[in-house]
Amino acid sequence: MEPEDTTQRTANLQQTNTSGYKFKGSIQEFLEAQKIVDSWGVEGKIYKPTREYQHLLREILIRYKYRLDTNFAKMDRIVHPGMFTHNVR
């Protein structure tokens, strides 16, 4: 997820780094969340930094259980198919 608009802040408080989240809900909740994302259309699974897309992500984040994954960028370098069955970014 992208940070909120921080352009009005002083330079030292402007944020540019992103955050990744790990889905922690049940399988049933995961399937529900997946249906919601599917309803966003073909482009819905393609990450976008736009305000509209970030709003959609925040709605999912509020509705279901996630934990902040501070190492999410590193996770992509680990090759193990079982680790990513429930990753949602």
mmCIF file as gemmi writes it, N, C-alpha and C atoms, coordinates in Angstrom:
data_model
loop_
_atom_site.group_PDB
_atom_site.id
_atom_site.type_symbol
_atom_site.label_atom_id
_atom_site.label_alt_id
_atom_site.label_comp_id
_atom_site.label_asym_id
_atom_site.label_entity_id
_atom_site.label_seq_id
_atom_site.pdbx_PDB_ins_code
_atom_site.Cartn_x
_atom_site.Cartn_y
_atom_site.Cartn_z
_atom_site.occupancy
_atom_site.B_iso_or_equiv
_atom_site.pdbx_formal_charge
_atom_site.auth_seq_id
_atom_site.auth_asym_id
_atom_site.pdbx_PDB_model_num
ATOM 1 N N . MET Axp A 1 ? 0.838 -1.184 0 1 0 ? 1 A 1
ATOM 2 C CA . MET Axp A 1 ? 0 0 0 1 0 ? 1 A 1
ATOM 3 C C . MET Axp A 1 ? 0.873 1.235 0 1 0 ? 1 A 1
ATOM 4 N N . GLU Axp A 2 ? 0.412 2.229 -0.669 1 0 ? 2 A 1
ATOM 5 C CA . GLU Axp A 2 ? 1.115 3.502 -0.732 1 0 ? 2 A 1
ATOM 6 C C . GLU Axp A 2 ? 0.731 4.343 0.483 1 0 ? 2 A 1
ATOM 7 N N . PRO Axp A 3 ? 1.617 5.239 0.916 1 0 ? 3 A 1
ATOM 8 C CA . PRO Axp A 3 ? 1.251 6.162 1.998 1 0 ? 3 A 1
ATOM 9 C C . PRO Axp A 3 ? 0.204 7.149 1.5 1 0 ? 3 A 1
ATOM 10 N N . GLU Axp A 4 ? -0.522 7.729 2.41 1 0 ? 4 A 1
ATOM 11 C CA . GLU Axp A 4 ? -1.471 8.781 2.031 1 0 ? 4 A 1
ATOM 12 C C . GLU Axp A 4 ? -0.7 9.938 1.402 1 0 ? 4 A 1
ATOM 13 N N . ASP Axp A 5 ? -1.414 10.896 0.851 1 0 ? 5 A 1
ATOM 14 C CA . ASP Axp A 5 ? -0.775 12.058 0.235 1 0 ? 5 A 1
ATOM 15 C C . ASP Axp A 5 ? -0.037 12.848 1.311 1 0 ? 5 A 1
ATOM 16 N N . THR Axp A 6 ? 1.265 12.897 1.212 1 0 ? 6 A 1
ATOM 17 C CA . THR Axp A 6 ? 2.084 13.587 2.208 1 0 ? 6 A 1
ATOM 18 C C . THR Axp A 6 ? 2.763 14.825 1.634 1 0 ? 6 A 1
ATOM 19 N N . THR Axp A 7 ? 2.309 15.295 0.483 1 0 ? 7 A 1
ATOM 20 C CA . THR Axp A 7 ? 2.974 16.416 -0.188 1 0 ? 7 A 1
ATOM 21 C C . THR Axp A 7 ? 2.875 17.726 0.591 1 0 ? 7 A 1
ATOM 22 N N . GLN Axp A 8 ? 1.876 17.856 1.452 1 0 ? 8 A 1
ATOM 23 C CA . GLN Axp A 8 ? 1.723 19.093 2.221 1 0 ? 8 A 1
ATOM 24 C C . GLN Axp A 8 ? 2.637 19.13 3.452 1 0 ? 8 A 1
ATOM 25 N N . ARG Axp A 9 ? 3.3 18.039 3.748 1 0 ? 9 A 1
ATOM 26 C CA . ARG Axp A 9 ? 4.203 17.976 4.893 1 0 ? 9 A 1
ATOM 27 C C . ARG Axp A 9 ? 5.565 18.568 4.518 1 0 ? 9 A 1
ATOM 28 N N . THR Axp A 10 ? 6.34 18.917 5.538 1 0 ? 10 A 1
ATOM 29 C CA . THR Axp A 10 ? 7.708 19.36 5.269 1 0 ? 10 A 1
ATOM 30 C C . THR Axp A 10 ? 8.481 18.191 4.675 1 0 ? 10 A 1
ATOM 31 N N . ALA Axp A 11 ? 9.554 18.479 3.973 1 0 ? 11 A 1
ATOM 32 C CA . ALA Axp A 11 ? 10.3 17.459 3.234 1 0 ? 11 A 1
ATOM 33 C C . ALA Axp A 11 ? 10.72 16.275 4.103 1 0 ? 11 A 1
ATOM 34 N N . ASN Axp A 12 ? 11.1 16.536 5.34 1 0 ? 12 A 1
ATOM 35 C CA . ASN Axp A 12 ? 11.557 15.435 6.185 1 0 ? 12 A 1
ATOM 36 C C . ASN Axp A 12 ? 10.423 14.52 6.649 1 0 ? 12 A 1
ATOM 37 N N . LEU Axp A 13 ? 9.178 14.931 6.482 1 0 ? 13 A 1
ATOM 38 C CA . LEU Axp A 13 ? 8.038 14.107 6.891 1 0 ? 13 A 1
ATOM 39 C C . LEU Axp A 13 ? 7.262 13.51 5.727 1 0 ? 13 A 1
ATOM 40 N N . GLN Axp A 14 ? 7.716 13.777 4.507 1 0 ? 14 A 1
ATOM 41 C CA . GLN Axp A 14 ? 7.046 13.193 3.352 1 0 ? 14 A 1
ATOM 42 C C . GLN Axp A 14 ? 7.44 11.73 3.23 1 0 ? 14 A 1
ATOM 43 N N . GLN Axp A 15 ? 6.454 10.886 2.961 1 0 ? 15 A 1
ATOM 44 C CA . GLN Axp A 15 ? 6.697 9.451 2.87 1 0 ? 15 A 1
ATOM 45 C C . GLN Axp A 15 ? 6.673 8.99 1.423 1 0 ? 15 A 1
ATOM 46 N N . THR Axp A 16 ? 7.561 8.07 1.111 1 0 ? 16 A 1
ATOM 47 C CA . THR Axp A 16 ? 7.562 7.482 -0.223 1 0 ? 16 A 1
ATOM 48 C C . THR Axp A 16 ? 7.634 5.965 -0.179 1 0 ? 16 A 1
ATOM 49 N N . ASN Axp A 17 ? 7.898 5.382 0.978 1 0 ? 17 A 1
ATOM 50 C CA . ASN Axp A 17 ? 7.996 3.926 1.034 1 0 ? 17 A 1
ATOM 51 C C . ASN Axp A 17 ? 6.612 3.294 1.191 1 0 ? 17 A 1
ATOM 52 N N . THR Axp A 18 ? 6.484 2.062 0.762 1 0 ? 18 A 1
ATOM 53 C CA . THR Axp A 18 ? 5.21 1.365 0.787 1 0 ? 18 A 1
ATOM 54 C C . THR Axp A 18 ? 5.21 0.311 1.889 1 0 ? 18 A 1
ATOM 55 N N . SER Axp A 19 ? 4.023 -0.237 2.161 1 0 ? 19 A 1
ATOM 56 C CA . SER Axp A 19 ? 3.876 -1.28 3.174 1 0 ? 19 A 1
ATOM 57 C C . SER Axp A 19 ? 3.226 -2.501 2.548 1 0 ? 19 A 1
ATOM 58 N N . GLY Axp A 20 ? 3.601 -3.663 3.03 1 0 ? 20 A 1
ATOM 59 C CA . GLY Axp A 20 ? 2.994 -4.919 2.591 1 0 ? 20 A 1
ATOM 60 C C . GLY Axp A 20 ? 2.272 -5.558 3.761 1 0 ? 20 A 1
ATOM 61 N N . TYR Axp A 21 ? 1.203 -6.278 3.476 1 0 ? 21 A 1
ATOM 62 C CA . TYR Axp A 21 ? 0.406 -6.912 4.52 1 0 ? 21 A 1
ATOM 63 C C . TYR Axp A 21 ? 0.192 -8.376 4.199 1 0 ? 21 A 1
ATOM 64 N N . LYS Axp A 22 ? 0.162 -9.19 5.23 1 0 ? 22 A 1
ATOM 65 C CA . LYS Axp A 22 ? -0.057 -10.635 5.114 1 0 ? 22 A 1
ATOM 66 C C . LYS Axp A 22 ? -1.472 -10.932 5.589 1 0 ? 22 A 1
ATOM 67 N N . PHE Axp A 23 ? -2.238 -11.644 4.77 1 0 ? 23 A 1
ATOM 68 C CA . PHE Axp A 23 ? -3.611 -12.007 5.126 1 0 ? 23 A 1
ATOM 69 C C . PHE Axp A 23 ? -3.593 -12.993 6.281 1 0 ? 23 A 1
ATOM 70 N N . LYS Axp A 24 ? -4.373 -12.736 7.316 1 0 ? 24 A 1
ATOM 71 C CA . LYS Axp A 24 ? -4.396 -13.588 8.498 1 0 ? 24 A 1
ATOM 72 C C . LYS Axp A 24 ? -5.786 -14.134 8.81 1 0 ? 24 A 1
ATOM 73 N N . GLY Axp A 25 ? -6.732 -13.947 7.911 1 0 ? 25 A 1
ATOM 74 C CA . GLY Axp A 25 ? -8.088 -14.439 8.139 1 0 ? 25 A 1
ATOM 75 C C . GLY Axp A 25 ? -8.208 -15.919 7.822 1 0 ? 25 A 1
ATOM 76 N N . SER Axp A 26 ? -9.421 -16.417 7.941 1 0 ? 26 A 1
ATOM 77 C CA . SER Axp A 26 ? -9.711 -17.816 7.645 1 0 ? 26 A 1
ATOM 78 C C . SER Axp A 26 ? -9.752 -18.046 6.134 1 0 ? 26 A 1
ATOM 79 N N . ILE Axp A 27 ? -9.8 -19.31 5.76 1 0 ? 27 A 1
ATOM 80 C CA . ILE Axp A 27 ? -9.928 -19.655 4.327 1 0 ? 27 A 1
ATOM 81 C C . ILE Axp A 27 ? -11.222 -19.074 3.767 1 0 ? 27 A 1
ATOM 82 N N . GLN Axp A 28 ? -12.304 -19.162 4.54 1 0 ? 28 A 1
ATOM 83 C CA . GLN Axp A 28 ? -13.594 -18.612 4.094 1 0 ? 28 A 1
ATOM 84 C C . GLN Axp A 28 ? -13.485 -17.105 3.868 1 0 ? 28 A 1
ATOM 85 N N . GLU Axp A 29 ? -12.843 -16.413 4.785 1 0 ? 29 A 1
ATOM 86 C CA . GLU Axp A 29 ? -12.664 -14.968 4.626 1 0 ? 29 A 1
ATOM 87 C C . GLU Axp A 29 ? -11.781 -14.651 3.422 1 0 ? 29 A 1
ATOM 88 N N . PHE Axp A 30 ? -10.769 -15.475 3.199 1 0 ? 30 A 1
ATOM 89 C CA . PHE Axp A 30 ? -9.899 -15.277 2.043 1 0 ? 30 A 1
ATOM 90 C C . PHE Axp A 30 ? -10.698 -15.403 0.749 1 0 ? 30 A 1
ATOM 91 N N . LEU Axp A 31 ? -11.57 -16.399 0.688 1 0 ? 31 A 1
ATOM 92 C CA . LEU Axp A 31 ? -12.399 -16.591 -0.508 1 0 ? 31 A 1
ATOM 93 C C . LEU Axp A 31 ? -13.352 -15.41 -0.707 1 0 ? 31 A 1
ATOM 94 N N . GLU Axp A 32 ? -13.891 -14.883 0.398 1 0 ? 32 A 1
ATOM 95 C CA . GLU Axp A 32 ? -14.754 -13.7 0.31 1 0 ? 32 A 1
ATOM 96 C C . GLU Axp A 32 ? -13.965 -12.5 -0.225 1 0 ? 32 A 1
ATOM 97 N N . ALA Axp A 33 ? -12.775 -12.289 0.33 1 0 ? 33 A 1
ATOM 98 C CA . ALA Axp A 33 ? -11.935 -11.173 -0.107 1 0 ? 33 A 1
ATOM 99 C C . ALA Axp A 33 ? -11.568 -11.33 -1.581 1 0 ? 33 A 1
ATOM 100 N N . GLN Axp A 34 ? -11.293 -12.564 -1.975 1 0 ? 34 A 1
ATOM 101 C CA . GLN Axp A 34 ? -10.943 -12.831 -3.373 1 0 ? 34 A 1
ATOM 102 C C . GLN Axp A 34 ? -12.103 -12.469 -4.303 1 0 ? 34 A 1
ATOM 103 N N . LYS Axp A 35 ? -13.334 -12.763 -3.882 1 0 ? 35 A 1
ATOM 104 C CA . LYS Axp A 35 ? -14.514 -12.397 -4.691 1 0 ? 35 A 1
ATOM 105 C C . LYS Axp A 35 ? -14.629 -10.884 -4.826 1 0 ? 35 A 1
ATOM 106 N N . ILE Axp A 36 ? -14.333 -10.169 -3.742 1 0 ? 36 A 1
ATOM 107 C CA . ILE Axp A 36 ? -14.392 -8.707 -3.8 1 0 ? 36 A 1
ATOM 108 C C . ILE Axp A 36 ? -13.364 -8.18 -4.798 1 0 ? 36 A 1
ATOM 109 N N . VAL Axp A 37 ? -12.15 -8.683 -4.72 1 0 ? 37 A 1
ATOM 110 C CA . VAL Axp A 37 ? -11.1 -8.247 -5.651 1 0 ? 37 A 1
ATOM 111 C C . VAL Axp A 37 ? -11.482 -8.624 -7.08 1 0 ? 37 A 1
ATOM 112 N N . ASP Axp A 38 ? -12.051 -9.806 -7.277 1 0 ? 38 A 1
ATOM 113 C CA . ASP Axp A 38 ? -12.506 -10.207 -8.618 1 0 ? 38 A 1
ATOM 114 C C . ASP Axp A 38 ? -13.558 -9.239 -9.156 1 0 ? 38 A 1
ATOM 115 N N . SER Axp A 39 ? -14.377 -8.676 -8.262 1 0 ? 39 A 1
ATOM 116 C CA . SER Axp A 39 ? -15.423 -7.741 -8.693 1 0 ? 39 A 1
ATOM 117 C C . SER Axp A 39 ? -14.838 -6.419 -9.196 1 0 ? 39 A 1
ATOM 118 N N . TRP Axp A 40 ? -13.564 -6.18 -8.918 1 0 ? 40 A 1
ATOM 119 C CA . TRP Axp A 40 ? -12.907 -4.967 -9.399 1 0 ? 40 A 1
ATOM 120 C C . TRP Axp A 40 ? -12.574 -5.046 -10.884 1 0 ? 40 A 1
ATOM 121 N N . GLY Axp A 41 ? -12.791 -6.2 -11.5 1 0 ? 41 A 1
ATOM 122 C CA . GLY Axp A 41 ? -12.545 -6.358 -12.925 1 0 ? 41 A 1
ATOM 123 C C . GLY Axp A 41 ? -11.171 -6.923 -13.22 1 0 ? 41 A 1
ATOM 124 N N . VAL Axp A 42 ? -10.892 -7.075 -14.504 1 0 ? 42 A 1
ATOM 125 C CA . VAL Axp A 42 ? -9.642 -7.675 -14.97 1 0 ? 42 A 1
ATOM 126 C C . VAL Axp A 42 ? -8.433 -6.901 -14.461 1 0 ? 42 A 1
ATOM 127 N N . GLU Axp A 43 ? -8.526 -5.595 -14.438 1 0 ? 43 A 1
ATOM 128 C CA . GLU Axp A 43 ? -7.416 -4.744 -14.001 1 0 ? 43 A 1
ATOM 129 C C . GLU Axp A 43 ? -7.284 -4.7 -12.481 1 0 ? 43 A 1
ATOM 130 N N . GLY Axp A 44 ? -8.239 -5.252 -11.77 1 0 ? 44 A 1
ATOM 131 C CA . GLY Axp A 44 ? -8.265 -5.169 -10.314 1 0 ? 44 A 1
ATOM 132 C C . GLY Axp A 44 ? -7.116 -5.849 -9.61 1 0 ? 44 A 1
ATOM 133 N N . LYS Axp A 45 ? -6.515 -6.835 -10.248 1 0 ? 45 A 1
ATOM 134 C CA . LYS Axp A 45 ? -5.396 -7.544 -9.636 1 0 ? 45 A 1
ATOM 135 C C . LYS Axp A 45 ? -4.042 -6.94 -10.008 1 0 ? 45 A 1
ATOM 136 N N . ILE Axp A 46 ? -4.075 -5.904 -10.819 1 0 ? 46 A 1
ATOM 137 C CA . ILE Axp A 46 ? -2.843 -5.213 -11.197 1 0 ? 46 A 1
ATOM 138 C C . ILE Axp A 46 ? -2.673 -4.024 -10.262 1 0 ? 46 A 1
ATOM 139 N N . TYR Axp A 47 ? -1.602 -4.061 -9.487 1 0 ? 47 A 1
ATOM 140 C CA . TYR Axp A 47 ? -1.36 -3.011 -8.496 1 0 ? 47 A 1
ATOM 141 C C . TYR Axp A 47 ? -1.23 -1.643 -9.154 1 0 ? 47 A 1
ATOM 142 N N . LYS Axp A 48 ? -1.857 -0.647 -8.509 1 0 ? 48 A 1
ATOM 143 C CA . LYS Axp A 48 ? -1.764 0.73 -8.992 1 0 ? 48 A 1
ATOM 144 C C . LYS Axp A 48 ? -1.546 1.654 -7.795 1 0 ? 48 A 1
ATOM 145 N N . PRO Axp A 49 ? -0.72 2.66 -7.929 1 0 ? 49 A 1
ATOM 146 C CA . PRO Axp A 49 ? -0.524 3.61 -6.831 1 0 ? 49 A 1
ATOM 147 C C . PRO Axp A 49 ? -1.593 4.711 -6.791 1 0 ? 49 A 1
ATOM 148 N N . THR Axp A 50 ? -2.626 4.608 -7.606 1 0 ? 50 A 1
ATOM 149 C CA . THR Axp A 50 ? -3.638 5.662 -7.674 1 0 ? 50 A 1
ATOM 150 C C . THR Axp A 50 ? -4.442 5.751 -6.382 1 0 ? 50 A 1
ATOM 151 N N . ARG Axp A 51 ? -4.983 6.908 -6.129 1 0 ? 51 A 1
ATOM 152 C CA . ARG Axp A 51 ? -5.806 7.135 -4.934 1 0 ? 51 A 1
ATOM 153 C C . ARG Axp A 51 ? -7.01 6.194 -4.912 1 0 ? 51 A 1
ATOM 154 N N . GLU Axp A 52 ? -7.642 5.998 -6.064 1 0 ? 52 A 1
ATOM 155 C CA . GLU Axp A 52 ? -8.821 5.134 -6.14 1 0 ? 52 A 1
ATOM 156 C C . GLU Axp A 52 ? -8.479 3.686 -5.786 1 0 ? 52 A 1
ATOM 157 N N . TYR Axp A 53 ? -7.382 3.192 -6.333 1 0 ? 53 A 1
ATOM 158 C CA . TYR Axp A 53 ? -6.985 1.805 -6.069 1 0 ? 53 A 1
ATOM 159 C C . TYR Axp A 53 ? -6.558 1.63 -4.617 1 0 ? 53 A 1
ATOM 160 N N . GLN Axp A 54 ? -5.843 2.603 -4.075 1 0 ? 54 A 1
ATOM 161 C CA . GLN Axp A 54 ? -5.426 2.535 -2.679 1 0 ? 54 A 1
ATOM 162 C C . GLN Axp A 54 ? -6.642 2.527 -1.749 1 0 ? 54 A 1
ATOM 163 N N . HIS Axp A 55 ? -7.688 3.239 -2.134 1 0 ? 55 A 1
ATOM 164 C CA . HIS Axp A 55 ? -8.934 3.232 -1.349 1 0 ? 55 A 1
ATOM 165 C C . HIS Axp A 55 ? -9.544 1.831 -1.337 1 0 ? 55 A 1
ATOM 166 N N . LEU Axp A 56 ? -9.562 1.158 -2.477 1 0 ? 56 A 1
ATOM 167 C CA . LEU Axp A 56 ? -10.069 -0.216 -2.546 1 0 ? 56 A 1
ATOM 168 C C . LEU Axp A 56 ? -9.258 -1.138 -1.636 1 0 ? 56 A 1
ATOM 169 N N . LEU Axp A 57 ? -7.937 -0.995 -1.665 1 0 ? 57 A 1
ATOM 170 C CA . LEU Axp A 57 ? -7.085 -1.818 -0.814 1 0 ? 57 A 1
ATOM 171 C C . LEU Axp A 57 ? -7.358 -1.564 0.659 1 0 ? 57 A 1
ATOM 172 N N . ARG Axp A 58 ? -7.565 -0.31 1.014 1 0 ? 58 A 1
ATOM 173 C CA . ARG Axp A 58 ? -7.835 0.009 2.415 1 0 ? 58 A 1
ATOM 174 C C . ARG Axp A 58 ? -9.17 -0.573 2.878 1 0 ? 58 A 1
ATOM 175 N N . GLU Axp A 59 ? -10.143 -0.615 1.99 1 0 ? 59 A 1
ATOM 176 C CA . GLU Axp A 59 ? -11.437 -1.225 2.339 1 0 ? 59 A 1
ATOM 177 C C . GLU Axp A 59 ? -11.259 -2.701 2.668 1 0 ? 59 A 1
ATOM 178 N N . ILE Axp A 60 ? -10.45 -3.404 1.885 1 0 ? 60 A 1
ATOM 179 C CA . ILE Axp A 60 ? -10.178 -4.823 2.149 1 0 ? 60 A 1
ATOM 180 C C . ILE Axp A 60 ? -9.388 -4.968 3.451 1 0 ? 60 A 1
ATOM 181 N N . LEU Axp A 61 ? -8.431 -4.096 3.659 1 0 ? 61 A 1
ATOM 182 C CA . LEU Axp A 61 ? -7.591 -4.151 4.852 1 0 ? 61 A 1
ATOM 183 C C . LEU Axp A 61 ? -8.421 -3.953 6.127 1 0 ? 61 A 1
ATOM 184 N N . ILE Axp A 62 ? -9.409 -3.097 6.081 1 0 ? 62 A 1
ATOM 185 C CA . ILE Axp A 62 ? -10.28 -2.85 7.23 1 0 ? 62 A 1
ATOM 186 C C . ILE Axp A 62 ? -11.224 -4.029 7.47 1 0 ? 62 A 1
ATOM 187 N N . ARG Axp A 63 ? -11.693 -4.62 6.402 1 0 ? 63 A 1
ATOM 188 C CA . ARG Axp A 63 ? -12.714 -5.668 6.498 1 0 ? 63 A 1
ATOM 189 C C . ARG Axp A 63 ? -12.169 -7.014 6.986 1 0 ? 63 A 1
ATOM 190 N N . TYR Axp A 64 ? -10.927 -7.321 6.658 1 0 ? 64 A 1
ATOM 191 C CA . TYR Axp A 64 ? -10.345 -8.625 6.992 1 0 ? 64 A 1
ATOM 192 C C . TYR Axp A 64 ? -9.089 -8.459 7.831 1 0 ? 64 A 1
ATOM 193 N N . LYS Axp A 65 ? -8.64 -9.548 8.434 1 0 ? 65 A 1
ATOM 194 C CA . LYS Axp A 65 ? -7.462 -9.514 9.305 1 0 ? 65 A 1
ATOM 195 C C . LYS Axp A 65 ? -6.179 -9.605 8.473 1 0 ? 65 A 1
ATOM 196 N N . TYR Axp A 66 ? -5.307 -8.648 8.702 1 0 ? 66 A 1
ATOM 197 C CA . TYR Axp A 66 ? -3.99 -8.617 8.085 1 0 ? 66 A 1
ATOM 198 C C . TYR Axp A 66 ? -2.968 -8.264 9.149 1 0 ? 66 A 1
ATOM 199 N N . ARG Axp A 67 ? -1.72 -8.587 8.897 1 0 ? 67 A 1
ATOM 200 C CA . ARG Axp A 67 ? -0.646 -8.094 9.754 1 0 ? 67 A 1
ATOM 201 C C . ARG Axp A 67 ? 0.372 -7.403 8.853 1 0 ? 67 A 1
ATOM 202 N N . LEU Axp A 68 ? 0.945 -6.344 9.385 1 0 ? 68 A 1
ATOM 203 C CA . LEU Axp A 68 ? 1.972 -5.632 8.642 1 0 ? 68 A 1
ATOM 204 C C . LEU Axp A 68 ? 3.166 -6.551 8.463 1 0 ? 68 A 1
ATOM 205 N N . ASP Axp A 69 ? 3.637 -6.67 7.254 1 0 ? 69 A 1
ATOM 206 C CA . ASP Axp A 69 ? 4.792 -7.526 6.952 1 0 ? 69 A 1
ATOM 207 C C . ASP Axp A 69 ? 5.953 -6.621 6.594 1 0 ? 69 A 1
ATOM 208 N N . THR Axp A 70 ? 6.794 -6.337 7.573 1 0 ? 70 A 1
ATOM 209 C CA . THR Axp A 70 ? 7.886 -5.39 7.353 1 0 ? 70 A 1
ATOM 210 C C . THR Axp A 70 ? 8.956 -5.921 6.414 1 0 ? 70 A 1
ATOM 211 N N . ASN Axp A 71 ? 8.95 -7.21 6.149 1 0 ? 71 A 1
ATOM 212 C CA . ASN Axp A 71 ? 9.933 -7.796 5.244 1 0 ? 71 A 1
ATOM 213 C C . ASN Axp A 71 ? 9.316 -8.223 3.917 1 0 ? 71 A 1
ATOM 214 N N . PHE Axp A 72 ? 8.198 -7.622 3.528 1 0 ? 72 A 1
ATOM 215 C CA . PHE Axp A 72 ? 7.504 -8.11 2.338 1 0 ? 72 A 1
ATOM 216 C C . PHE Axp A 72 ? 8.348 -8.032 1.077 1 0 ? 72 A 1
ATOM 217 N N . ALA Axp A 73 ? 9.237 -7.064 0.96 1 0 ? 73 A 1
ATOM 218 C CA . ALA Axp A 73 ? 10.082 -6.976 -0.233 1 0 ? 73 A 1
ATOM 219 C C . ALA Axp A 73 ? 11.064 -8.132 -0.288 1 0 ? 73 A 1
ATOM 220 N N . LYS Axp A 74 ? 11.517 -8.588 0.868 1 0 ? 74 A 1
ATOM 221 C CA . LYS Axp A 74 ? 12.455 -9.7 0.917 1 0 ? 74 A 1
ATOM 222 C C . LYS Axp A 74 ? 11.77 -11.029 0.611 1 0 ? 74 A 1
ATOM 223 N N . MET Axp A 75 ? 10.49 -11.138 0.918 1 0 ? 75 A 1
ATOM 224 C CA . MET Axp A 75 ? 9.772 -12.398 0.747 1 0 ? 75 A 1
ATOM 225 C C . MET Axp A 75 ? 9.758 -12.858 -0.709 1 0 ? 75 A 1
ATOM 226 N N . ASP Axp A 76 ? 9.718 -11.926 -1.631 1 0 ? 76 A 1
ATOM 227 C CA . ASP Axp A 76 ? 9.687 -12.293 -3.047 1 0 ? 76 A 1
ATOM 228 C C . ASP Axp A 76 ? 10.956 -13.011 -3.493 1 0 ? 76 A 1
ATOM 229 N N . ARG Axp A 77 ? 12.02 -12.886 -2.74 1 0 ? 77 A 1
ATOM 230 C CA . ARG Axp A 77 ? 13.27 -13.532 -3.107 1 0 ? 77 A 1
ATOM 231 C C . ARG Axp A 77 ? 13.348 -14.976 -2.632 1 0 ? 77 A 1
ATOM 232 N N . ILE Axp A 78 ? 12.409 -15.405 -1.797 1 0 ? 78 A 1
ATOM 233 C CA . ILE Axp A 78 ? 12.405 -16.773 -1.291 1 0 ? 78 A 1
ATOM 234 C C . ILE Axp A 78 ? 11.556 -17.629 -2.226 1 0 ? 78 A 1
ATOM 235 N N . VAL Axp A 79 ? 12.131 -18.688 -2.748 1 0 ? 79 A 1
ATOM 236 C CA . VAL Axp A 79 ? 11.417 -19.552 -3.688 1 0 ? 79 A 1
ATOM 237 C C . VAL Axp A 79 ? 10.87 -20.759 -2.932 1 0 ? 79 A 1
ATOM 238 N N . HIS Axp A 80 ? 9.603 -20.645 -2.511 1 0 ? 80 A 1
ATOM 239 C CA . HIS Axp A 80 ? 8.92 -21.739 -1.833 1 0 ? 80 A 1
ATOM 240 C C . HIS Axp A 80 ? 7.428 -21.54 -2.047 1 0 ? 80 A 1
ATOM 241 N N . PRO Axp A 81 ? 6.79 -22.353 -2.91 1 0 ? 81 A 1
ATOM 242 C CA . PRO Axp A 81 ? 5.396 -22.103 -3.298 1 0 ? 81 A 1
ATOM 243 C C . PRO Axp A 81 ? 4.425 -22.059 -2.114 1 0 ? 81 A 1
ATOM 244 N N . GLY Axp A 82 ? 4.661 -22.806 -1.059 1 0 ? 82 A 1
ATOM 245 C CA . GLY Axp A 82 ? 3.742 -22.829 0.072 1 0 ? 82 A 1
ATOM 246 C C . GLY Axp A 82 ? 3.691 -21.549 0.86 1 0 ? 82 A 1
ATOM 247 N N . MET Axp A 83 ? 4.691 -20.696 0.718 1 0 ? 83 A 1
ATOM 248 C CA . MET Axp A 83 ? 4.733 -19.454 1.489 1 0 ? 83 A 1
ATOM 249 C C . MET Axp A 83 ? 3.77 -18.399 0.971 1 0 ? 83 A 1
ATOM 250 N N . PHE Axp A 84 ? 3.328 -18.503 -0.248 1 0 ? 84 A 1
ATOM 251 C CA . PHE Axp A 84 ? 2.572 -17.426 -0.848 1 0 ? 84 A 1
ATOM 252 C C . PHE Axp A 84 ? 1.136 -17.789 -1.186 1 0 ? 84 A 1
ATOM 253 N N . THR Axp A 85 ? 0.603 -18.817 -0.565 1 0 ? 85 A 1
ATOM 254 C CA . THR Axp A 85 ? -0.768 -19.218 -0.886 1 0 ? 85 A 1
ATOM 255 C C . THR Axp A 85 ? -1.791 -18.207 -0.415 1 0 ? 85 A 1
ATOM 256 N N . HIS Axp A 86 ? -1.48 -17.402 0.605 1 0 ? 86 A 1
ATOM 257 C CA . HIS Axp A 86 ? -2.45 -16.424 1.106 1 0 ? 86 A 1
ATOM 258 C C . HIS Axp A 86 ? -1.878 -15.021 1.17 1 0 ? 86 A 1
ATOM 259 N N . ASN Axp A 87 ? -0.823 -14.735 0.41 1 0 ? 87 A 1
ATOM 260 C CA . ASN Axp A 87 ? -0.27 -13.387 0.396 1 0 ? 87 A 1
ATOM 261 C C . ASN Axp A 87 ? -1.181 -12.465 -0.382 1 0 ? 87 A 1
ATOM 262 N N . VAL Axp A 88 ? -1.503 -11.336 0.198 1 0 ? 88 A 1
ATOM 263 C CA . VAL Axp A 88 ? -2.273 -10.31 -0.475 1 0 ? 88 A 1
ATOM 264 C C . VAL Axp A 88 ? -1.533 -9.01 -0.268 1 0 ? 88 A 1
ATOM 265 N N . ARG Axp A 89 ? -1.291 -8.297 -1.335 1 0 ? 89 A 1
ATOM 266 C CA . ARG Axp A 89 ? -0.569 -7.027 -1.199 1 0 ? 89 A 1
ATOM 267 C C . ARG Axp A 89 ? -1.431 -5.911 -1.665 1 0 ? 89 A 1
